[in-house]
Amino acid sequence: MAREVVASKLRRPRLRPGLITRPRLNALMRSGTELRLMLVSAPAGFGKTTLMAEWLEHAAGHGGRIAWLSLDASDSEPEAFWGAVVAALQTVLPGIGSTAAELLQAFPYPTELALTAVLNGLTADPHELWLVLDDYHAADGYEVGRGMAFLLEHLPPQVHVVISTRADPLLPLPRWRVRGELAEIRAAELRFTPSEVSTYLNDVAGQDLAPAQIAVLEQRTEGWIAALQMAALSLQGRTDPAAFIARFAGDDSFILDYLVEEVLVCQPQPVRDFLLETAVLERFTGALCDAVTGRAGGSGMLLALERANLFLVPLDGHREWHRYHQLFADVLRARLLNERPGLVPLLHQRASHWFQDRELMDEAVRHAVSAQDFGRASHLMELAVPAIRRNRQDSVMRDWLKLLPESAIRSSPVLGVFDAYMLMSTGELDGVEPRLQEAERVMAAAPPGPASPWAGIEEFATIPATIAIYRASLAQARGDVAGTAAHARQALELAGSADHLARGAANGFLGLAAWVDGDVHAALQTFGRAVADLHAAGNLVDAFGSTALLADMWLAAGRPVTARRLLEDALARAGELGGSVARATAELHVGLGEIDCEAGELDAAARHLAAAGDFYERAPTVESSYRWFVARALLASASGDEGLALDFLNQAGPLYHRGFFPEVRPLAAMKARIWIRQGELPQAAAWARSRGLLAAGDANHLYECEYDALTLVRLLLALHRAGLARAGLARTVAGTGSTAQLHLQPAKPLDPSVETLLERLLQTAEASGRAGSTVEIRLLAALVHDAQGHQGLARESFASALAEAAESEGRVRLFLDEGTPMQALLREASHASGPGHTSRRASRLLSLAHSQGNAAHPGHGPASDTQTMATGSLGTAKPAGTETLSTRELHVLRLLGGGLSGPAIAGELFISYNTLRTHTKHIFTKLGVNDRRAAVRTARERGLL
């Protein structure tokens, strides 16, 4: 359920009659609004909002475009704050932030990535614009401040921000002050001058005070406008104003208490009651006031209060919505609590019912919480769960749950189960099962049928199936395939025939369990039903997102053409629905990007990943975010930039939660494959030992993950080519980490158990229909046979791999990533007699290897032109030939020689400065230099530039 921004918060306040013209302040405002930030900072009651409204009236009259936002405490969370800011900007730039509804569902909120899109939209519009944030202090905090600093640092020159606040914001004001990018108006400038005090008291407030009396009030208030306003109210009707002025003394807080007491006491009882009873509302209309007070006439009372200047602030031009001056409201609430504490919960309850009747559930829930009526608040949340689930608006419920005490969540099975899901989404797996068990105990203790407290709650009937689904997810997260399937089957038994959402989730976990277990045929059948169920449930975000996983299963089955068609069809349907399924559209683009990357279509892959980035750069913290980084890593590696590929995999790691996606392609093993290609064998060996793989010396060892096993085969091949015995390496790395000494031994035949392992993996893959795996296994078998000197077997295995790959098409990187040894087999196969399509495919792959430069993997590290390795520490030993620079590193090196600064080079390459520093470090290491000048000189000496 999206949190809407109240329209009145986006409207500039209306200027009151009798406004005192203050030319000096208007001149200050005009002089500062060309800068990055105009800060109006002063305590409450100094006329900040009025000043800005007066200046904006002038600016708007001269064609200025103003985006106004009044902030309050409900905007203190980043998602609420930036959602409101985007809404304000949309009042003048309707096209900006079109995906904001999707962004606000991310958890945690991705501030900087979201703001990048907003900034791009602002940059694209050349006209001057002022974003005005009134009462910024109400929302200020570390996370909001961090985002504001990012926004202000990157503002285009035609956009300016004006902030009104009671306290200096958490922003780098000194830095901007030194740069001359900050204009400030503070209490010293806002205070009324003596002449302005005289004008206000005698001309506006209608008093007839002597100059001496005015001087006393000006001195005692120090030009504080709110205090003067309250003094004027207290003076009304007094027969002895001089006596009142004479005892007008004390510090600000006491003056405020005294004056408000004077104002309230002087009001008729009906007005006083109205003020106190409506003070519980942040904003109100006449109808809402009637509902809360239990009396009619609210609209007329609001008009009377406005005429009497009783601190009422109109929020729109129609005089429908109002609020009290914040300072005045605070005092009213304090008086209400002091005088009628028992009335406060009732007032909040009435407000909650009013908002519920108008389906404004967020305000309804919050007033129920303020009434300490946690039972009602829980009930309202329970009613909202189906819509929240259907639309994947989980952040709304997350915010609500924070408002409830632990006991309220535990006493509601609906909320308890949802809270378990939220724990799972953040990777807090240990807390999930206790929540589910607590929900089951509460359900068991509840009376059956209509007597149940949850008899009218739609979500309650589906809880048993939902609990089984979450247990399936929990089992998957812990690698328990059998448990995943068992719980999913239980969920299917518990779900009703029309409960398509539960059935879709249950079938989904059954399909995932079959996939992890290697049974692709069963996975395709079951997961296909899951996608159909999700479509039937109207859960389109998950339906299209699950299509991306279904495509992965078709890839495992060796059917990339089918996978591509499935994704393209889904993408066309999702495109018709627009931004409501932006997340799913991004997942489909990622799937197509990976297929294109594997097929060697790198430009097409880059376009798909850029399209997906339109969503993920705004919301990278949804469950599938990690996969975007994985796909970018694959593209970077295929483009010859292994360092950048590792950076992307490192970014993917924290985003991966096993409860939602099976680990069929572990990130750690993906990094190990890169290290192997780079010749960083010690790091790859450390990975293998951490997984317990190097300790497995016999063919009967059971490998938990096929991807791990095939990565190990690549490592053993690389070690063999480097002239190292596997047993010696295992002995070397045991317990010593990256500082161990690596001892050379004479090259020995590759351990025969590797061949046996590949045979077993091939049998399993063929039996389960994983044609995608059989190509890779046969390919590695050819390399193993070649390393063993079994050339006939090598040619046979390689021909089989080529034939199977030709049938499925789209398998290019699988061959190219194996470097020099694979190219030798390709050259031989391209000239061999036999089926013409096999030799043609080998020739095509060779051509692709040369056209793309195969820069990332020219010789697979130790496998290239030599089989020697310098003796030294495990962390510094390098095989000859690994100094080759990647395509991206050569590009960076050319720019380093051009005289540009580091930030300028980063901008030229469209990368962050930190990524540039990583590239530079790799270049220095490969060239054996320590600075930029030496790198350029050495590169020229070697003919690289």
Summary of the structure (lengths in Angstrom):
residues: 945
radius of gyration: 34.5
end to end distance: 57.3
largest distance: 117.6
contacts: 3197
relative contact order: 0.05
helix: 66%
strand: 4%
